[in-house]
């Protein structure tokens, strides 16, 4: 799989597991339209407020002919990961429906 992670070292083991599991499940859906795509996920874990952290994710999908970008944030790493892939799927879907 061509998934690269940046900033993953700031996550604990549970957060890493959730991020990687969701990413590996969603990435093949991107490759349906973009078979040679590489995915770069940039993870930022913001300072702790109370008893939880805020996560922001930036995604870059690079293909030899097309490039897609998306970003999102959430208080839960799973929610942020699902949101980022939903945004990427919508961008790709819009491009191929035109």
C-alpha positions as semicolon CSV with decimal commas, in nm:
position;residue;x (nm);y (nm);z (nm)
1;X;0,000;0,000;0,000
2;X;0,120;0,347;-0,079
3;X;0,020;0,523;0,242
4;X;0,268;0,751;0,411
5;X;0,220;0,900;0,756
6;X;0,374;1,216;0,894
7;X;0,341;1,303;1,262
8;X;0,228;0,955;1,362
9;X;0,495;0,942;1,632
10;X;0,295;1,194;1,837
11;X;0,013;0,939;1,877
12;X;-0,004;0,666;2,138
13;X;-0,036;0,299;2,037
14;X;-0,418;0,290;2,048
15;X;-0,447;0,602;1,834
16;X;-0,192;0,467;1,584
17;X;-0,382;0,138;1,560
18;X;-0,713;0,316;1,490
19;X;-0,560;0,549;1,232
20;X;-0,379;0,273;1,043
21;X;-0,675;0,032;1,055
22;X;-0,918;0,286;0,908
23;X;-0,666;0,410;0,652
24;X;-0,588;0,062;0,524
25;X;-0,959;-0,013;0,492
26;X;-1,041;0,311;0,307
27;X;-0,735;0,343;0,080
28;X;-0,843;0,069;-0,168
29;X;-1,162;0,269;-0,234
30;X;-0,945;0,557;-0,356
31;X;-0,744;0,331;-0,584
32;X;-1,058;0,227;-0,773
33;X;-1,045;0,554;-0,969
34;X;-0,677;0,631;-0,908
35;X;-0,483;0,304;-0,934
36;X;-0,136;0,459;-0,899
37;X;-0,228;0,697;-0,619
38;X;-0,014;0,760;-0,316
39;X;-0,171;0,889;0,001
40;X;0,009;1,116;0,249
41;X;-0,160;1,167;0,587
42;X;-0,024;1,445;0,806
43;X;-0,138;1,410;1,165
44;X;-0,119;1,687;1,423
45;X;-0,211;1,622;1,784
46;X;-0,287;1,956;1,945
47;X;-0,227;2,042;2,307
48;X;-0,437;1,875;2,567
49;X;-0,743;2,060;2,695
50;X;-0,907;1,890;2,985
51;X;-0,884;1,517;2,943
52;X;-0,870;1,494;2,563
53;X;-0,671;1,607;2,260
54;X;-0,775;1,770;1,935
55;X;-0,652;1,604;1,615
56;X;-0,614;1,765;1,276
57;X;-0,552;1,562;0,963
58;X;-0,434;1,680;0,625
59;X;-0,446;1,437;0,335
60;X;-0,276;1,454;-0,003
61;X;-0,357;1,209;-0,279
62;X;-0,106;1,222;-0,561
63;X;-0,157;1,048;-0,890
64;X;0,054;1,100;-1,202
65;X;-0,230;1,306;-1,354
66;X;-0,444;1,432;-1,062
67;X;-0,393;1,564;-0,711
68;X;-0,648;1,591;-0,431
69;X;-0,624;1,760;-0,091
70;X;-0,845;1,756;0,217
71;X;-0,821;1,856;0,580
72;X;-1,030;1,810;0,889
73;X;-1,016;1,809;1,267
74;X;-1,197;1,633;1,551
75;X;-1,164;1,545;1,917
76;X;-1,140;1,174;1,833
77;X;-0,879;1,021;1,602
78;X;-1,128;0,773;1,455
79;X;-1,378;1,046;1,376
80;X;-1,109;1,265;1,217
81;X;-0,986;0,974;1,004
82;X;-1,336;0,888;0,884
83;X;-1,404;1,254;0,803
84;X;-1,084;1,293;0,599
85;X;-1,159;0,987;0,387
86;X;-1,519;1,099;0,335
87;X;-1,392;1,433;0,205
88;X;-1,140;1,263;-0,024
89;X;-1,404;1,024;-0,161
90;X;-1,637;1,317;-0,230
91;X;-1,364;1,513;-0,413
92;X;-1,273;1,213;-0,628
93;X;-1,639;1,134;-0,693
94;X;-1,703;1,493;-0,809
95;X;-1,410;1,478;-1,048
96;X;-1,526;1,154;-1,210
97;X;-1,894;1,252;-1,232
98;X;-1,818;1,555;-1,448
